[in-house]
Amino acid sequence: MQKHTKIYMDYFGYHLSDFLPCEICGCQAVDLHHIEARGMGGSNQRDVIENLMALCRGHHIFYGDKKQYKDMLKELHLKFMQENGK
């Protein structure tokens, strides 16, 4: 399991066999998105729960790595953390 996946799963208390909801629409999440991109080479400094968001493939393609949506994604993720986190 990748480090960022473990961080996300541990924070929300998920197990590998659990349903992970997309934080935008509630459908099955298949991607963990770094809201602030890790950049080339994959910086571990971005592997913090505040920067990791579960998304379905459609929302990851539509919103991922587009500057104009970062603030919206951060706001939605913080709300999701408050409602579902530890």
C-alpha positions as CSV (number, residue, x, y, z in Angstrom):
1,M,0.0,0.0,0.0
2,Q,1.3,3.4,-0.9
3,K,2.1,5.9,1.9
4,H,-0.7,8.3,0.9
5,T,-3.2,5.6,0.7
6,K,-2.4,4.4,4.2
7,I,-2.6,7.9,5.5
8,Y,-6.1,8.3,4.0
9,M,-7.4,4.9,5.1
10,D,-6.1,5.3,8.6
11,Y,-7.5,8.8,9.1
12,F,-11.1,7.7,8.1
13,G,-10.9,4.2,9.6
14,Y,-11.3,2.5,6.2
15,H,-10.1,-1.0,5.4
16,L,-9.0,-2.2,1.9
17,S,-12.3,-4.0,1.4
18,D,-14.5,-1.0,2.4
19,F,-16.5,1.2,0.0
20,L,-14.8,4.5,-0.3
21,P,-17.1,7.3,-1.4
22,C,-16.1,10.0,-3.8
23,E,-16.0,13.2,-1.7
24,I,-18.0,15.1,-4.3
25,C,-20.8,12.7,-5.4
26,G,-20.7,9.7,-3.1
27,C,-20.1,7.2,-5.9
28,Q,-17.3,4.6,-5.6
29,A,-14.0,6.4,-5.3
30,V,-11.2,4.8,-7.3
31,D,-8.5,7.5,-7.1
32,L,-6.8,9.3,-4.2
33,H,-6.2,12.8,-5.5
34,H,-3.4,15.1,-4.2
35,I,-5.2,18.5,-4.2
36,E,-1.7,20.2,-4.3
37,A,0.2,18.0,-6.8
38,R,3.2,16.1,-5.6
39,G,5.1,17.2,-8.7
40,M,7.6,15.3,-10.8
41,G,9.3,12.7,-8.7
42,G,6.5,12.5,-6.1
43,S,7.2,14.7,-3.1
44,N,6.2,13.0,0.2
45,Q,5.7,16.5,1.7
46,R,2.2,16.5,0.1
47,D,1.2,13.2,1.6
48,V,-0.9,14.7,4.4
49,I,-4.6,14.1,5.1
50,E,-5.5,17.7,4.3
51,N,-4.1,17.2,0.8
52,L,-5.6,13.8,0.0
53,M,-9.1,13.5,-1.4
54,A,-11.0,10.4,-2.6
55,L,-12.6,10.9,-6.0
56,C,-14.4,8.8,-8.6
57,R,-12.7,8.6,-11.9
58,G,-15.0,11.1,-13.6
59,H,-14.4,13.8,-11.0
60,H,-10.7,13.1,-10.9
61,I,-10.5,13.6,-14.6
62,F,-12.7,16.7,-14.5
63,Y,-11.3,18.5,-11.4
64,G,-7.9,17.0,-10.9
65,D,-4.8,19.2,-11.3
66,K,-6.7,22.2,-12.5
67,K,-5.8,25.4,-10.7
68,Q,-9.3,26.9,-11.0
69,Y,-10.8,24.1,-8.8
70,K,-8.2,23.8,-6.1
71,D,-10.0,26.1,-3.6
72,M,-13.3,24.4,-4.2
73,L,-11.7,20.9,-3.7
74,K,-9.9,22.1,-0.5
75,E,-13.2,23.4,0.9
76,L,-15.2,20.2,0.0
77,H,-12.4,18.1,1.5
78,L,-12.2,20.0,4.8
79,K,-16.0,19.7,5.1
80,F,-15.8,15.9,4.4
81,M,-13.0,15.6,7.1
82,Q,-15.1,17.4,9.7
83,E,-18.2,15.2,9.0
84,N,-16.4,11.9,8.6
85,G,-13.0,12.0,10.2
86,K,-11.7,11.2,13.6
